[in-house]
Amino acid sequence: MEETEQRGSPPPWLRWFVNDAVKGIVHRADSAPVGCHFFEDADLGVWEVTLFVGKSEVVGGPWDGTVVPTGLEVDISRVAAAFDLAPDISWQAEKVLSDDDLGPHISFSGICREHKIWLRILQIAPDWAGIGRVLHADSGDFEDRW
């Protein structure tokens, strides 16, 4: 799990939860790393967790600077298994408002280790996350950035 845009480390129970949930994001050998943003909303008593597959960028060659789409495949039942009980699951197919930073995503709401969790898995990594990996055109090698 990569902690992105968050101060401090998550509590151990949250790290375990996220690592279990990430197992539901189907990886191929050439997949970019998975990023994570987390936030405790103490007023609502819920931990908000957002997961996303990093963007990939080509470095060098005629496609230099091109951001390559990263595929996303989610095993929903495997993600749901990270919760203590079956969570509520919903799908947002597109941005709801112009300032919607999440865009298309799958949302899971439930309990894990006696904590309320609102987990979102984004279809596209947020712009603030930057490039998750680069593909070196000259060698064909991938380099994870985070």
Residue pairs with C-beta under 8 A, 6 or more apart in sequence:
1 10
1 15
1 18
1 19
1 22
1 34
1 36
2 33
2 34
2 35
2 36
2 146
3 9
3 10
3 36
3 37
3 38
4 35
4 36
4 37
4 129
4 146
5 37
5 128
5 129
6 37
6 38
6 39
9 15
10 18
10 38
13 112
13 113
13 115
14 38
14 47
14 49
14 115
16 113
17 49
17 82
17 112
17 113
17 117
18 36
18 38
18 49
18 51
20 81
20 82
21 49
21 51
21 79
21 82
21 108
21 119
22 34
22 36
22 51
23 78
23 79
23 82
24 74
24 75
24 76
24 77
24 78
24 79
24 80
24 81
24 82
25 34
25 51
25 53
25 72
25 73
25 74
25 75
25 79
25 121
26 73
26 74
26 75
28 71
30 142
31 53
31 70
31 71
32 53
32 54
32 55
32 56
32 70
32 132
32 133
32 144
33 53
33 54
33 132
33 133
33 144
33 146
34 51
34 52
34 53
34 54
35 51
35 52
35 53
35 54
35 125
35 129
35 132
35 146
36 49
36 50
36 51
37 49
37 50
37 126
38 47
38 48
38 49
38 50
39 47
39 48
40 46
40 47
40 48
41 47
41 48
44 116
45 116
46 116
46 117
46 118
47 115
47 116
47 117
47 118
48 118
48 120
49 117
49 118
49 119
49 120
50 102
50 105
50 119
50 120
50 121
50 122
50 126
51 119
51 120
51 121
51 122
52 121
52 122
52 124
52 125
52 126
52 129
53 70
53 71
53 72
53 125
53 132
54 70
54 125
54 129
54 131
54 132
54 133
54 144
54 145
54 146
55 67
55 68
55 70
55 124
55 125
55 129
55 130
55 131
55 132
56 67
56 68
56 70
56 131
56 132
56 133
56 134
56 135
56 142
57 65
57 66
57 67
57 68
57 131
57 133
57 134
57 135
58 64
58 65
58 66
58 68
58 134
58 135
58 137
59 65
59 134
59 135
59 136
59 137
60 136
60 137
60 138
61 137
61 138
62 137
63 137
64 137
67 131
68 135
70 125
70 132
72 121
72 123
74 106
74 121
76 89
76 106
79 106
79 108
79 119
79 121
80 86
80 87
80 89
80 108
80 110
82 112
83 108
83 110
83 111
83 112
83 117
84 110
84 111
84 112
84 113
85 110
85 111
86 110
87 108
87 109
87 110
87 111
87 117
87 119
88 108
88 109
88 110
89 106
89 107
89 108
90 106
90 107
91 105
91 106
91 107
92 102
92 103
92 104
92 105
92 107
93 104
94 103
94 104
95 103
95 104
101 126
102 120
102 122
102 126
103 122
103 123
103 124
104 122
104 123
104 124
105 120
105 121
105 122
105 123
106 120
106 121
107 118
107 119
107 120
108 117
108 118
108 119
108 120
108 121
109 116
109 117
109 118
109 119
110 116
110 117
111 117
125 132
129 146
130 145
130 146
131 145
132 144
132 145
132 146
133 142
133 143
133 144
133 145
134 142
134 143
134 145
135 141
135 142
136 142
136 143
